[in-house]
Amino acid sequence: MKAIAVVGARPNFMKAAPVIEALRQHSGVAVKLVHTGQHYDRKMSALFFEELGMPRPDLDLQVGSASHGEQTGQILIRLEPVLKDERPDVLLVFGDVNSTVAAALCAAKLSIAVAHVEAGLRSFDRNMPEELNRIVTDHLSDFLFTTEPSADKNLLGEGISSEKIFQVGNAMVDSLLKHRERAKNCRFHETLGLPRSSYAVLTLHRPSNVDEPEVFEEILNAVTELSQDLPIVFPCHPRTRQHLARMAEKLGFRWSESGRDGGRFIVLEPLGYLEFLSLQADARLILTDSGGIQEESMVLGVPCLTLRENTERPITLQHGANVLVGHSRSKILIEARRVLARPVEPPRAPKLWDGKAGERIAAILSSMRRPERRLPGASF
Ligand code: UD1
């Protein structure tokens, strides 16, 4: 069987690594890796490949940053000749970024089977670009690998056949469990002069939070106030940093670049996988608008406040590991202080989040009947 895995943006890499590794252990399976180039800074991409022990991509499409339409279009244009040439039996895509939907569409149009890792999650908020990416990718996919029961329910509710849906666990958690010890030894908090469990970690990059000045201002007011209770460490996504500089000037606040100067709002460059995992694992509290971090914090046993009105990962709410706080200053402060007043709780791992999702996916794909190649256009 010939497979091509397509990755493009930071949150893809930790999901793809265990699946590619497991597929390569199956004899008779050949896997090639294509990077779209959606993320290209070393700290957003190459560093992750090194730390996760991923093979170098066989091909980099180098699409870079652009509007959603252009980025998606460029991936289609550049991937199509590759797929026509390689004719893989299956194309694997991960998560919900623009690279995911573009690659899935490209393959489906060529009648190549599509396997979606982390299928079925729904925030039910179509203003999120990721929600559109998830819906379209799932409806183009032949193998839908899900992480939690809500995802199966969502897919069945959208009329997707149960024969295509496989609940396999969480490939991102495979990477977390595999690298947790290495990350622990990195003790990143010590480089900031902070004791273990004495600080909060903040991540923010959603357009709905950082591109809207009023929303961003409200969040920054909340977290700078919270930094009086405990230091806040903010590894800052490139898109957020541009807005942060402007906002800091307007609000007249200063941040620390290292924590070594005693500053309590510490803004860092994006971190690599191991440094971030270390920082997260030893934190007292996480504040985030990311999807994956909500799941990681649950598995690490660090309480999470999600700076959004919804989540596509309801299992984190059901396990009591995550609270939705939106962007209201008062809600963020009330919930953060409530969590800080509680004793630390143990980690919670949902069923099948056991480090073996990659193996399950590889077993299903490698035993699949080689799909009949539909003639291009025949299914329309
Ligand atoms: C993308 C994903 C988002 C994911 C996030 C993780 C989509 C729609 N969004 O958002 O779901 O949570 O990745 O990071 O696919 N930039 C750099 N260096 C890079 C990459 C980007 O400086 O290596 C800057 C550029 O200014 C770029 C901006 O970040 O315009 C946004 O990058 P883009 O890939 O469009 O989306 P993300 O916000 O990273």
Residues whose N, C-alpha, C, O or C-beta is under 5 A from the ligand:
A	BS01	UD1	A9 R10 P11 Q38 H39 Y40 D41 M44 S65 A66 D96 V97 N98 P129 E130 H205 P238 R239
